[in-house]
Amino acid sequence: MKRLLLLLICLITLSIVLSSPIQAAEDKIIHQSEAEKLNVMGLLLGNSNGYELDKYPSRIQGAIMLVRLLGKEKEAVTSDFSHPFSDISDWADPYAGYLYTHKLSYGSSPNTFTPDAPLSAEQYMTFVLRALDYDDQAGDFTWQESIDKAKKIGLFQSASASEIKSLEDFRRDDMVWVSYLALQANQKGQETNLLQKLVETDHAISLEAATQTGTYPYVLPTRKILPKTSSSAYVVTNQSDYEKALTSAMLALKPLVTLSFSSYSGKPFEDFETIFTRANLWAAQYTGISELVDSCSYQGNSESMTIKLKYVLTAEEINELDNRVADIINKTIKPGMTQFEKELALHDYIIDHCAYDYKNYQNNTVSSASFNQYGVLVLGKAVCQGYADAMFRLCREAGLECHVVSGEAKQDNSWISHAWNIVKIDGQFYQLDVTWDDPIMADGTQTLSYYYFNLTDAELTGNHRWERTDNSTCTATDNNYYVCKNLLLNDIDELEMRIREDIDKRSQSFEFKLNDFTGVDEAALNTIMQEMQTVKSFYYNINEKQRIIKLSTIIYQI
């Protein structure tokens, strides 16, 4: 944990541009907007001084960028790779260890890395080529000729390569420009570029983030780019055609799709699961519905395949839903809102306007609408999958990165299927369970809570479990509800002090979260409240597992 905290404090700042020639040191910075794109993709966070594009990159900064371009930052910071370098700071240990273990960087001597030494254009180009799977140890290139190699593989135009060679000062501005070009370059021997690998294979960059920046090479299918068709089938010659045809059918809500495979190099049936997953992602990105297809089946052979699709909503329902979502965003999201404020407003809207479909859940008669955002946003009744889907849609429309997590939750000592969200706020990921923030009380009423608003993985693990391979790690606490609202207290002594302050203000309700819950129980709370002679009665809820205490419906003496 110490290592991760230090990592967040010390993250380097970088920036990029698409194809502008590299500028001399005295010229103005021209890559600011591209730096912001890289920030959206999670490849840089910046600091209080911005991206510092006018400064010179160091060897360790280049090493960190290499780990990110390899899609291995998560593996690096969560593992325990070692290295022999005595001059590496704790926060940089994971990166140096990963590169040394995988023979991607050996330092400046057997025991030193010289992390603060300036990084040359040739040295960084060597890192970039390694990220593209070129191996200088195997003779693919030499570091002295790395710029020429980059030009040869199409990363640079000739003029740009000449300019970078002639640079007297290689700055972060230049370094990140090169990094961006690397994202657009194909990997060695592959037809896909580095960005596609980071999105589709490594899951180091989310599909939503890559698409939001306009850098992702795949374009959502429209009628203009459909694979060529015959009178009865889509003609598929490669995986791109396969994916476009299936996505386009989904977006058109076609119940039956016929694919004709012509000179297809793969195996249609073996490829189907991968292609269907990608098509679902694009359908979700385009419609904002996390799972547009309710079920599918397919049959055929290596030459032709027929696919039957059943959808969660009709075209009329989707149109009604789109209009409702636009109205909600217009009324809920205001100019100048922070990302935290947007998330909070959408969280509260869902809970205030939707009730858990508890009676049908008990009777096993839940309608299909309750499993998606239509049930939440139009009908006002849903179960957990609907809550998660609705939060996904509203966050997407508000410009927030959000994912639906499918897993299990513990209920009455049993694990049951459950769905919730992971949300990215200010560059950090958080666990968010809107369903569990809309609990049904003992008297049957529902209430708004923030117990599960932006938790860490560790905080959620007690009663949630999920497959973590494809989801972002949540370790930050900065945007937890209680932290942001100054409701996180140290212990029972601080709790008593804050209760007195709220009682003096004659507050009707308030709640706090404690770091140390020792001594907090019904007897202690009654003692504190009895000493407040102005209080006649009150309700309370003590959540020991979440370390939260809530007081409500406070009635004061006249």
Order of alpha helices (4+ residues) and beta strands (2+ residues): alpha-alpha-alpha-alpha-alpha-alpha-alpha-alpha-alpha-alpha-beta-alpha-beta-alpha-beta-beta-alpha-alpha-beta-alpha-beta-alpha-beta-beta-beta-beta-alpha-beta-alpha-beta-alpha-beta-alpha-beta-beta
